[in-house]
Amino acid sequence: MGDVMKNCKFINELNRLRKSSSDSIDNVEKFDQFKSYMHVVRKMEEDLKGLLRKVNASGKKTLVLLCGSAGDGKSHLLSYLKNLDEEHLIDDYFVYNDATESSAPSKTAIETLNEFLSDYRDENLASLGQNVILAINLGVLSNFIDSKYADHFCTLRKYIENSDILTSRVNNNEYDCESNFQHISFSDYNLYSLSAEGIHADYIEKLLEKVFIADEENLFYKTYSKECLNCSLAKKCPVKLNYDYMKDKKRQRFVAELLVKTIIQDKMILTTREILNFIYDIIVSPRFSVNHFHNLCIDNSAYLKEFVKQITPVLLFESADITALMNMLKRHDPLLLRSEEADEAAVSYYVSSNVSQEIKRVFENSPYYSVICDDNMLEKINTDKTIKANFYSLVARMETLDKGMASEETYKNYLQDLYWYNSGMFRKLNRVYALVEKAVMQWCNGDEEGNCCLEKRGGFSLYEKIEMVPKAENVPYLEEKEELQRFIPSITVAFEGKNEEKIKLDIDYSLYELLDKLNRGYIQTANDRNNHAEFISFINRILQTGSLDKTLTILSGNGTKASIAKRMFGYKFKVVK
């Protein structure tokens, strides 16, 4: 199989997208034609350039921190600026690209960093020195300012603390003319933007466009045009047809939005490298072999059974154990979405003795049509139960990809509330606060009057009254309002606690979804309690603000309700009904 793969020049070209390819490694000193073509301008690049222009104009000795996590694009951007930037913004800087490495076997990374930053010790800040760009992961930066060398870098540590670099908040990365330190935190920049209308996956869409656009500057398309169109297997090759399938902009948008969905709903942390690797995975099946498909072509049944396993709509949701991302995408398989309409369509398909027209309708505008809708192939689909069943799954997925991402109400509401929160529009967060309040009551078997059940025993229920008073919570630092590129991917709500303390709750999508279900009458399970310990902790803190120390309500099994109120000289018992 390996020898066969080498003979396919198009697959060899696509292989450059994989994480295992040498092209995935960024070298600051080198930026080749492939990396130049694949480069997509992001807001972090624009912000960094703007910062560097101000630093260069100031003439002030400056340490520029590029903070983030592994694989987030720091090395790629530095390589681009060093080799292709027409402004030559970093020509006069010393670039320290990998702060995780030590300069010698006998030294740790922290020791090396201490030596490298000697010009930026407190005692040396006023002296002359070279401008420095330091690309550093947040964990290493945190370790450094907490190390034994930190006493020599008090000014740097204060800058880091004041800038919120090491917190989860979106930090202020504007130029500080009074400081020897500046920074850009890559962790603040998301792979998608957020607006009142929802998400915009422009960056991911541009990456997809780079791979699939019909342009001679596109190295993949150039090889495809030269090799695939003249290949004897071209008309029946799943790789070639998958590439054709993904040329469609609507399908690219669907895939981009699907990836964003996994980021938001499943808290997947994706890098550009992983996205490019994913593009390869939805085009080339690990099972693919040119020779094998040549042999299969003589047997329509065998060919169809293998072909249907290797086309993009199936690879998207059935590529088990290739990467963590591909495993996660199985959770978003259109086949898992149940509805009365989908059930009726499935029954109609399976009872039909001839599904040719349905197959033709679904595949009409796809490159797979010429293969699948051949009369001989349609006959196999109609007569072979296994093939017919496989094709129903394919039909359902194809229709979803062509219609676009379904707008699930809970997901849509979360995105909107996330935008309101990050935009600092507290008054528009009434839906979130209402969700939380009602969910607490549902969780605690509460009633409409705000009484929460504390305990049930011997036919009696014990209640206390709680009042959840919303408090405005600080929102992230923002530069823009209409469309956010830098934002916190969760919502923080706060309620009034005792002694003017705030009781806070961080709401990610998973918790938001649970809150929504509780609002609809859902009864929590043991699994919910295990997965949302932070919500249980929040409820316990809320209950501490209740009327337990003042008034309790007792409800008997026969419906009798009584109250016990604490008074100065004892307790007052009163039957309410």
C-alpha positions in Angstrom: 0.0 0.0 0.0 2.8 2.4 0.8 4.4 2.0 -2.7 1.0 2.6 -4.2 0.5 5.8 -2.3 3.8 7.1 -3.5 2.6 6.6 -7.0 -0.3 9.0 -6.4 1.2 12.4 -6.8 -2.0 14.1 -5.8 -2.2 12.3 -2.4 1.5 13.1 -1.9 0.6 16.8 -2.3 -2.4 16.5 0.0 -0.1 14.8 2.5 1.5 18.2 3.2 -1.6 19.0 5.2 -0.9 16.3 7.8 0.6 17.0 11.2 3.2 14.3 10.4 4.4 16.2 7.4 7.6 18.2 7.6 5.6 21.1 6.3 3.8 21.3 9.6 7.0 22.4 11.4 7.6 26.1 11.5 11.1 27.5 11.3 11.5 31.2 12.0 14.4 31.4 9.5 12.5 29.8 6.6 9.1 30.5 5.0 8.8 28.4 1.8 6.3 28.7 -1.1 3.9 26.3 0.5 3.7 28.2 3.8 3.5 31.5 1.9 0.5 30.2 -0.1 -1.3 28.8 3.0 -0.8 31.9 5.0 -4.1 33.5 6.1 -4.1 37.0 7.7 -5.7 36.9 11.2 -6.5 39.7 13.6 -3.6 38.7 15.9 -1.3 39.5 13.0 -2.8 42.9 12.4 -2.7 43.7 16.1 0.9 42.6 16.4 1.9 44.7 13.4 0.2 47.7 14.9 2.0 47.2 18.2 5.4 46.8 16.5 4.9 50.0 14.5 4.4 51.9 17.8 7.3 50.2 19.5 9.6 51.0 16.5 8.5 54.6 16.4 9.1 55.1 20.2 12.8 54.2 20.1 12.3 52.6 23.6 14.1 49.4 24.5 11.2 46.9 24.5 10.5 43.2 25.3 7.5 42.1 23.2 5.9 39.0 24.7 4.0 36.7 22.3 2.0 34.5 24.7 -0.1 31.5 24.1 -0.1 27.7 23.9 1.6 25.1 21.8 0.6 25.1 18.1 -1.4 28.4 18.2 0.6 30.0 15.4 3.3 32.0 17.2 6.2 30.4 15.2 4.3 30.6 11.9 3.6 34.3 12.4 7.2 35.1 13.4 8.5 33.2 10.4 6.1 35.2 8.1 7.2 38.5 9.6 10.9 37.7 9.4 10.8 36.4 5.8 7.9 38.0 3.9 6.8 41.1 5.7 7.2 44.1 3.4 7.5 46.5 6.3 10.4 44.6 7.8 9.0 45.3 11.3 11.1 42.8 13.2 14.4 43.2 11.3 16.1 44.9 14.3 14.7 42.5 16.9 16.3 39.5 18.5 13.7 36.7 18.2 13.6 34.1 20.9 11.1 31.6 19.4 11.1 28.7 21.8 11.2 29.5 25.4 10.7 25.9 26.3 14.2 25.0 25.2 17.4 25.3 27.2 20.6 26.7 25.7 22.7 23.8 27.1 22.1 20.3 28.4 23.2 21.4 31.9 20.7 24.3 32.0 16.9 24.3 32.4 14.6 26.3 30.2 14.0 28.7 33.1 17.8 29.2 33.7 18.2 29.9 30.0 15.4 32.4 30.0 16.9 34.2 33.0 20.2 34.7 31.1 18.5 35.6 27.8 16.4 38.4 29.5 19.3 39.9 31.4 18.7 43.3 29.7 15.2 43.4 31.1 16.1 42.8 34.7 15.0 45.7 37.0 18.5 47.0 37.4 19.1 47.0 33.6 15.9 48.5 32.3 17.3 52.0 32.0 20.4 50.9 30.1 20.7 50.4 26.3 19.8 47.1 24.8 18.3 45.3 21.8 14.6 45.0 21.3 13.4 41.4 21.9 10.5 39.3 20.8 9.9 36.4 23.1 7.4 33.7 22.0 6.5 31.9 25.2 3.7 29.5 26.3 1.7 30.7 29.3 2.8 27.8 31.5 6.5 28.6 31.0 5.8 32.3 31.6 4.0 31.6 34.9 6.8 29.3 36.0 9.4 31.9 35.2 7.8 34.8 37.2 7.4 32.4 40.2 10.9 31.1 39.9 13.9 31.9 42.1 14.9 34.5 39.5 11.7 36.5 39.8 13.1 39.0 42.3 15.3 40.4 39.5 12.2 40.9 37.3 9.7 42.7 39.6 8.8 45.2 36.9 8.1 42.4 34.3 6.1 40.5 36.9 4.0 43.6 37.7 3.4 44.2 34.0 2.2 40.6 33.5 -0.1 40.8 36.6 -1.6 44.2 35.6 -2.2 43.0 32.0 -4.2 39.9 33.1 -2.0 37.8 30.8 -2.2 34.7 33.0 -5.9 35.0 33.7 -8.9 33.7 31.7 -10.0 37.3 31.0 -9.5 38.9 27.7 -6.6 41.2 28.5 -5.7 44.7 27.3 -2.9 44.4 24.7 -2.8 48.1 23.7 0.5 49.8 23.5 1.7 51.2 26.8 4.1 54.1 26.1 5.4 54.1 29.7 6.5 50.5 29.7 9.5 48.5 28.5 7.1 45.6 28.0 4.4 45.0 25.5 2.5 41.8 24.6 0.0 40.0 22.4 -1.8 37.1 24.0 -2.7 34.5 21.3 -5.0 32.7 23.7 -7.4 35.6 23.5 -7.9 35.2 19.7 -10.5 32.6 18.7 -10.7 30.7 15.4 -14.1 32.2 14.8 -15.7 35.6 15.5 -19.0 36.3 17.3 -21.8 38.7 16.6 -25.4 39.1 17.6 -26.4 36.9 14.6 -24.1 34.0 15.7 -20.7 32.8 14.7 -18.6 33.6 11.6 -15.9 31.0 10.8 -14.0 33.2 8.3 -10.6 31.9 9.2 -11.4 28.2 8.8 -13.3 28.9 5.6 -10.3 30.7 4.2 -8.1 27.7 5.1 -10.6 25.4 3.3 -10.6 27.8 0.3 -6.8 27.7 0.1 -7.0 23.9 -0.4 -10.0 23.7 -2.7 -10.1 26.8 -4.9 -9.7 26.3 -8.6 -6.7 28.4 -9.1 -3.3 27.6 -10.5 -1.6 29.3 -7.5 -3.2 26.6 -5.4 -0.6 23.9 -5.3 -3.2 21.2 -4.5 -5.4 22.2 -7.5 -2.4 22.4 -9.7 -1.4 18.8 -9.0 -5.0 17.7 -9.1 -5.4 19.2 -12.6 -2.2 17.6 -13.9 -2.5 14.2 -12.3 -6.0 13.3 -11.4 -7.7 14.3 -14.6 -5.4 12.0 -16.6 -5.6 9.1 -14.1 -7.3 5.9 -15.3 -9.2 5.7 -12.0 -10.3 9.3 -12.1 -14.0 8.7 -12.8 -14.3 6.3 -9.8 -11.7 7.5 -7.4 -13.1 8.6 -4.1 -10.2 10.9 -3.3 -10.6 12.8 -6.6 -14.4 13.0 -6.2 -14.1 14.0 -2.5 -11.9 16.9 -3.7 -14.5 17.9 -6.3 -17.2 17.6 -3.6 -15.4 20.0 -1.3 -14.9 22.7 -3.9 -18.4 23.9 -3.2 -18.4 27.0 -0.9 -21.6 26.0 0.9 -20.0 22.7 1.9 -16.9 24.4 3.0 -19.1 26.7 5.2 -20.9 23.7 6.7 -17.6 22.0 7.6 -16.2 25.3 9.1 -19.3 25.8 11.2 -19.2 22.1 12.2 -15.7 22.6 13.5 -16.7 25.7 15.5 -19.6 23.7 16.9 -17.1 21.2 18.4 -15.0 24.0 19.8 -18.0 25.5 21.6 -20.1 22.5 22.5 -17.3 20.0 23.2 -14.6 22.4 24.3 -12.2 21.1 21.6 -9.0 23.1 21.5 -8.1 23.3 17.8 -5.0 24.7 16.1 -4.3 25.5 12.5 -2.2 22.3 12.2 -5.1 20.2 13.4 -7.6 21.8 11.0 -5.3 21.2 8.1 -4.8 17.6 9.2 -8.6 17.3 9.4 -9.0 18.5 5.8 -6.7 15.7 4.7 -8.7 13.2 6.8 -12.0 14.0 5.1 -10.5 13.7 1.6 -8.3 10.6 1.9 -9.5 7.5 3.8 -6.7 5.5 5.6 -8.2 2.6 3.7 -7.5 4.1 0.3 -5.3 2.2 -2.2 -5.2 2.9 -5.9 -4.5 -0.7 -6.8 -7.3 -2.0 -4.5 -9.8 0.3 -6.2 -8.7 -0.7 -9.6 -9.4 -4.3 -8.7 -12.8 -3.4 -7.2 -14.0 -1.7 -10.3 -14.7 -5.1 -11.9 -17.3 -6.0 -9.2 -20.0 -3.3 -8.8 -21.2 -4.7 -5.4 -17.7 -4.8 -3.9 -16.9 -1.4 -5.3 -20.0 0.3 -4.0 -19.5 -1.2 -0.5 -16.0 0.2 -0.3 -16.7 3.4 -2.2 -19.5 4.4 0.2 -17.1 4.1 3.2 -14.5 6.4 1.6 -16.4 9.5 0.5 -16.4 12.8 2.5 -20.0 12.7 4.0 -19.1 9.4 5.6 -15.5 10.2 6.5 -16.7 13.3 8.4 -18.7 11.1 10.9 -17.3 7.6 10.7 -13.5 8.0 10.9 -13.1 6.4 14.2 -9.8 6.6 16.2 -7.9 8.6 13.6 -7.8 11.8 15.8 -9.6 13.1 18.8 -11.3 15.6 16.6 -12.7 12.9 14.3 -14.0 11.0 17.3 -15.7 14.1 18.6 -17.4 14.8 15.2 -19.3 11.5 15.6 -21.4 13.2 18.2 -22.7 15.6 15.6 -23.6 13.0 13.0 -26.9 14.0 11.4 -28.1 10.4 11.8 -28.3 11.1 15.6 -30.8 13.9 15.1 -34.3 12.3 15.6 -37.5 13.9 14.4 -40.8 12.7 13.2 -39.9 13.9 9.7 -36.7 11.9 9.7 -38.4 8.8 11.0 -41.0 9.0 8.3 -38.3 9.4 5.6 -36.4 6.4 6.9 -39.5 4.2 6.9 -40.4 5.4 3.4 -36.9 4.6 2.1 -36.6 1.1 3.6 -40.1 -0.1 2.5 -39.5 1.1 -1.1 -38.5 -1.5 -3.6 -36.9 1.1 -5.8 -35.0 4.0 -4.3 -33.4 5.1 -7.6 -35.3 8.4 -7.8 -34.5 9.3 -4.2 -30.8 8.5 -4.8 -30.8 10.6 -8.0 -32.4 13.5 -6.3 -30.0 13.6 -3.4 -26.8 13.1 -5.5 -27.9 15.3 -8.5 -25.6 18.2 -7.7 -22.7 16.2 -6.4 -19.6 14.8 -8.3 -20.6 11.3 -6.9 -23.7 11.3 -9.3 -21.9 9.9 -12.3 -20.7 6.9 -10.3 -23.7 6.1 -8.1 -26.5 6.9 -10.5 -25.3 4.6 -13.2 -28.1 2.1 -14.0 -26.0 -0.9 -12.9 -25.1 0.8 -9.7 -28.7 1.8 -8.9 -29.7 -1.9 -9.5 -27.2 -3.0 -6.9 -28.5 -0.4 -4.4 -32.1 -1.7 -4.9 -31.3 -5.4 -4.6 -28.5 -5.5 -2.0 -29.9 -4.9 1.5 -26.5 -4.0 3.0 -25.7 -1.5 0.3 -29.2 -0.1 0.5 -28.9 0.4 4.2 -25.5 2.1 3.9 -26.9 4.4 1.3 -29.7 5.6 3.5 -27.1 6.8 6.0 -25.3 8.5 3.2 -28.5 10.1 1.9 -29.3 11.6 5.3 -25.8 13.1 5.7 -25.7 14.4 2.1 -29.0 16.3 2.6 -27.7 17.9 5.8 -24.5 19.0 4.2 -26.4 20.5 1.3 -29.0 22.3 3.5 -26.4 23.7 5.8 -26.0 23.6 9.6 -29.4 23.3 11.4 -30.0 26.2 13.8 -30.7 24.4 17.1 -32.6 26.8 19.5 -30.4 26.1 22.5 -27.2 26.6 20.6 -28.4 29.7 18.9 -29.5 31.2 22.2 -26.2 30.4 23.8 -24.2 32.1 21.1 -26.4 35.2 21.4 -26.1 35.4 25.2 -22.4 34.8 24.8 -22.2 37.8 22.6 -24.3 40.0 25.0 -22.1 39.0 27.8 -18.8 39.7 26.0 -20.2 43.0 24.7 -20.9 44.2 28.2 -24.7 44.4 27.6 -25.8 43.2 31.1 -29.4 44.2 30.6 -29.7 41.8 27.7 -28.7 38.8 29.9 -32.1 38.5 31.5 -32.6 35.2 29.6 -29.4 33.7 31.2 -30.3 34.8 34.7 -33.9 33.5 34.3 -32.5 30.2 33.1 -30.2 29.9 36.2 -33.0 30.9 38.7 -35.5 28.5 37.3 -32.9 25.7 37.0 -32.0 26.1 40.7 -35.6 25.8 41.7 -36.1 22.7 39.5 -32.9 21.1 40.8 -34.1 21.7 44.4 -37.7 20.7 43.9 -38.7 24.3 44.4 -42.1 26.0 43.9 -43.2 29.1 42.1 -42.9 31.1 45.3 -39.2 30.7 45.6 -39.2 27.9 48.2 -36.5 25.3 47.8 -36.8 21.8 49.2 -34.1 21.1 51.8 -35.1 17.6 52.9 -37.9 15.0 52.5 -38.4 12.6 55.4 -41.3 10.7 57.0 -43.9 12.1 54.7 -42.8 15.7 55.4 -40.9 18.2 53.2 -38.8 21.0 54.6 -38.5 24.2 52.5 -36.6 27.5 52.8 -37.3 30.6 50.8 -34.5 32.0 48.6 -34.2 35.2 46.7 -31.7 35.3 43.9 -30.7 38.8 43.4 -28.7 39.3 40.1 -25.5 41.3 40.3 -23.6 42.9 37.3 -20.4 41.0 36.7 -17.3 42.6 35.1 -17.1 41.8 31.4 -14.0 41.3 29.4 -11.9 44.1 27.9 -13.2 44.9 24.5 -11.9 46.8 21.5 -14.8 46.1 19.1 -18.5 45.7 19.5 -20.1 44.7 16.3 -18.1 41.5 15.7 -15.9 40.0 18.4 -12.6 38.2 17.7 -11.3 38.3 21.2 -13.7 37.1 23.8 -14.2 34.6 26.7 -16.0 31.5 25.4 -18.2 31.2 28.5 -20.7 33.4 30.4 -20.2 34.4 34.1 -23.3 35.3 36.1 -23.3 36.6 39.6 -25.8 36.8 42.4 -25.9 38.6 45.7 -24.4 36.6 48.6 -23.9 37.3 52.3 -21.7 40.2 53.4 -21.9 41.8 49.9 -20.0 38.9 48.4 -20.9 37.7 44.8 -21.9 34.2 44.1 -20.6 33.4 40.7 -21.2 30.7 38.1 -19.3 30.1 34.9 -21.6 28.8 32.2 -20.1 26.9 29.2 -22.3 25.4 26.6 -22.7 22.0 28.4 -24.0 23.7 31.5 -26.2 26.1 29.5 -27.8 23.1 27.8 -28.5 21.5 31.2 -30.0 24.7 32.5 -32.3 24.9 29.4 -33.4 21.2 29.9 -34.1 21.9 33.6 -36.2 24.9 32.6 -38.3 22.5 30.5 -39.0 20.2 33.4 -36.0 17.8 33.1 -35.1 15.8 36.2 -31.4 15.6 36.8 -29.5 12.3 36.9 -26.5 11.0 38.8 -24.5 11.6 35.6 -25.6 15.3 35.6 -24.5 15.6 39.2 -21.1 14.1 38.4 -20.5 16.2 35.3 -21.6 19.5 36.8 -20.1 19.7 40.3 -19.6 23.4 39.8 -23.4 23.9 39.5 -24.0 21.9 42.7 -21.4 24.0 44.5 -23.2 27.2 43.2 -26.6 25.9 44.4 -25.1 25.2 47.9 -23.8 28.7 48.1 -27.1 30.1 47.0 -29.0 28.1 49.6 -26.8 29.7 52.3 -28.4 33.0 51.5 -31.9 31.6 52.1 -34.4 32.0 55.0 -33.1 28.9 56.9 -32.1 31.0 59.9 -35.4 32.9 59.9 -38.3 31.1 58.4 -39.0 27.5 57.3 -41.9 25.9 55.6 -43.1 22.4 56.3 -45.3 20.5 53.8 -47.0 17.3 54.9 -48.0 14.4 52.7 -51.7 15.4 52.9 -51.0 18.9 51.6 -51.0 20.7 54.9 -48.5 23.6 54.9 -47.1 25.3 58.0 -44.3 27.8 58.7 -41.9 28.1 61.6 -40.5 31.6 62.1 -37.7 32.5 64.4 -38.5 35.3 66.8 -36.6 37.1 69.6 -38.1 35.0 72.3 -38.5 31.7 70.5 -40.2 30.3 67.4 -43.7 30.9 66.0 -45.6 28.0 64.4 -48.3 28.8 61.9 -50.5 26.6 59.7 -50.6 28.3 56.3 -53.2 26.0 54.7 
